[in-house]
Amino acid sequence: DYGLLEAAAKQQPDWQFVFIGPIDPREFQGQNLQKLPNVHFLGARPIEQLPSYLAGAQACLIPFVCDELTKFIYPLKINEYLAAGKPVVLS
Protein backbone atom coordinates (compact mmCIF):
# COMPACT_ATOMS: atom_id res chain seq x y z
CA ASP A 1 0.00 0.00 0.00
CA TYR A 2 2.23 2.77 -1.33
CA GLY A 3 -0.20 5.52 -0.32
CA LEU A 4 -0.32 4.34 3.28
CA LEU A 5 3.48 4.08 3.45
CA GLU A 6 3.91 7.55 1.99
CA ALA A 7 1.45 9.03 4.48
CA ALA A 8 3.17 7.27 7.41
CA ALA A 9 6.64 8.39 6.30
CA LYS A 10 5.47 12.00 5.96
CA GLN A 11 3.64 11.94 9.28
CA GLN A 12 6.64 10.44 11.11
CA PRO A 13 9.70 12.15 9.60
CA ASP A 14 11.88 11.02 12.52
CA TRP A 15 11.21 7.34 11.75
CA GLN A 16 13.32 5.48 9.19
CA PHE A 17 11.48 3.17 6.78
CA VAL A 18 13.86 0.55 5.37
CA PHE A 19 12.79 -1.85 2.62
CA ILE A 20 14.92 -4.81 1.59
CA GLY A 21 14.27 -6.87 -1.50
CA PRO A 22 14.38 -6.60 -5.25
CA ILE A 23 12.28 -3.99 -7.00
CA ASP A 24 10.39 -5.10 -10.08
CA PRO A 25 10.22 -1.97 -12.28
CA ARG A 26 7.06 -3.32 -13.97
CA GLU A 27 5.14 -3.31 -10.66
CA PHE A 28 6.91 -0.77 -8.44
CA GLN A 29 4.79 2.28 -7.66
CA GLY A 30 6.89 3.82 -4.89
CA GLN A 31 8.55 6.62 -6.84
CA ASN A 32 7.12 9.21 -4.42
CA LEU A 33 8.40 7.18 -1.47
CA GLN A 34 11.91 7.12 -2.94
CA LYS A 35 11.99 10.93 -2.77
CA LEU A 36 11.46 11.03 1.00
CA PRO A 37 14.59 11.38 3.15
CA ASN A 38 13.43 8.84 5.74
CA VAL A 39 12.59 6.08 3.25
CA HIS A 40 15.33 3.72 2.10
CA PHE A 41 15.05 1.02 -0.56
CA LEU A 42 18.17 -1.11 -0.16
CA GLY A 43 17.42 -3.64 -2.87
CA ALA A 44 18.24 -7.32 -2.61
CA ARG A 45 20.68 -8.42 0.07
CA PRO A 46 22.36 -11.79 0.65
CA ILE A 47 20.24 -14.01 2.87
CA GLU A 48 23.07 -14.20 5.41
CA GLN A 49 22.73 -10.44 6.06
CA LEU A 50 18.97 -10.43 6.65
CA PRO A 51 19.06 -11.36 10.36
CA SER A 52 21.25 -8.34 11.15
CA TYR A 53 18.85 -6.01 9.36
CA LEU A 54 15.91 -7.56 11.20
CA ALA A 55 17.72 -7.24 14.54
CA GLY A 56 17.97 -3.49 13.98
CA ALA A 57 14.26 -3.06 13.25
CA GLN A 58 11.96 -1.74 15.96
CA ALA A 59 8.85 -2.93 14.11
CA CYS A 60 8.05 -4.72 10.88
CA LEU A 61 5.45 -3.79 8.29
CA ILE A 62 3.30 -5.88 6.00
CA PRO A 63 1.65 -3.11 3.98
CA PHE A 64 -0.82 -4.99 1.80
CA VAL A 65 -3.60 -3.07 0.13
CA CYS A 66 -6.81 -4.56 1.51
CA ASP A 67 -8.89 -5.63 -1.47
CA GLU A 68 -10.58 -8.71 -2.94
CA LEU A 69 -7.22 -10.13 -4.05
CA THR A 70 -5.46 -9.78 -0.69
CA LYS A 71 -8.23 -10.28 1.87
CA PHE A 72 -7.58 -14.03 2.11
CA ILE A 73 -3.78 -13.92 1.85
CA TYR A 74 -1.77 -15.17 4.82
CA PRO A 75 1.52 -13.25 4.75
CA LEU A 76 4.19 -15.86 5.51
CA LYS A 77 6.66 -13.11 6.34
CA ILE A 78 4.74 -12.58 9.59
CA ASN A 79 6.11 -15.90 10.89
CA GLU A 80 9.69 -14.69 10.48
CA TYR A 81 8.97 -11.34 12.10
CA LEU A 82 7.17 -12.86 15.09
CA ALA A 83 9.85 -15.55 15.52
CA ALA A 84 12.39 -12.73 15.76
CA GLY A 85 10.30 -11.15 18.52
CA LYS A 86 9.38 -8.10 16.45
CA PRO A 87 6.05 -6.30 16.62
CA VAL A 88 4.24 -6.46 13.29
CA VAL A 89 1.96 -3.87 11.75
CA LEU A 90 -0.46 -5.21 9.14
CA SER A 91 -2.47 -2.89 6.96
Secondary structure as UniProt FT lines:
FT   HELIX           2..11
FT   TURN            13..14
FT   STRAND          17..20
FT   TURN            25..27
FT   HELIX           31..34
FT   TURN            37..38
FT   STRAND          39..43
FT   HELIX           47..49
FT   HELIX           50..55
FT   STRAND          60..62
FT   TURN            68..72
FT   HELIX           77..83
FT   TURN            84..85
FT   STRAND          88..90
//
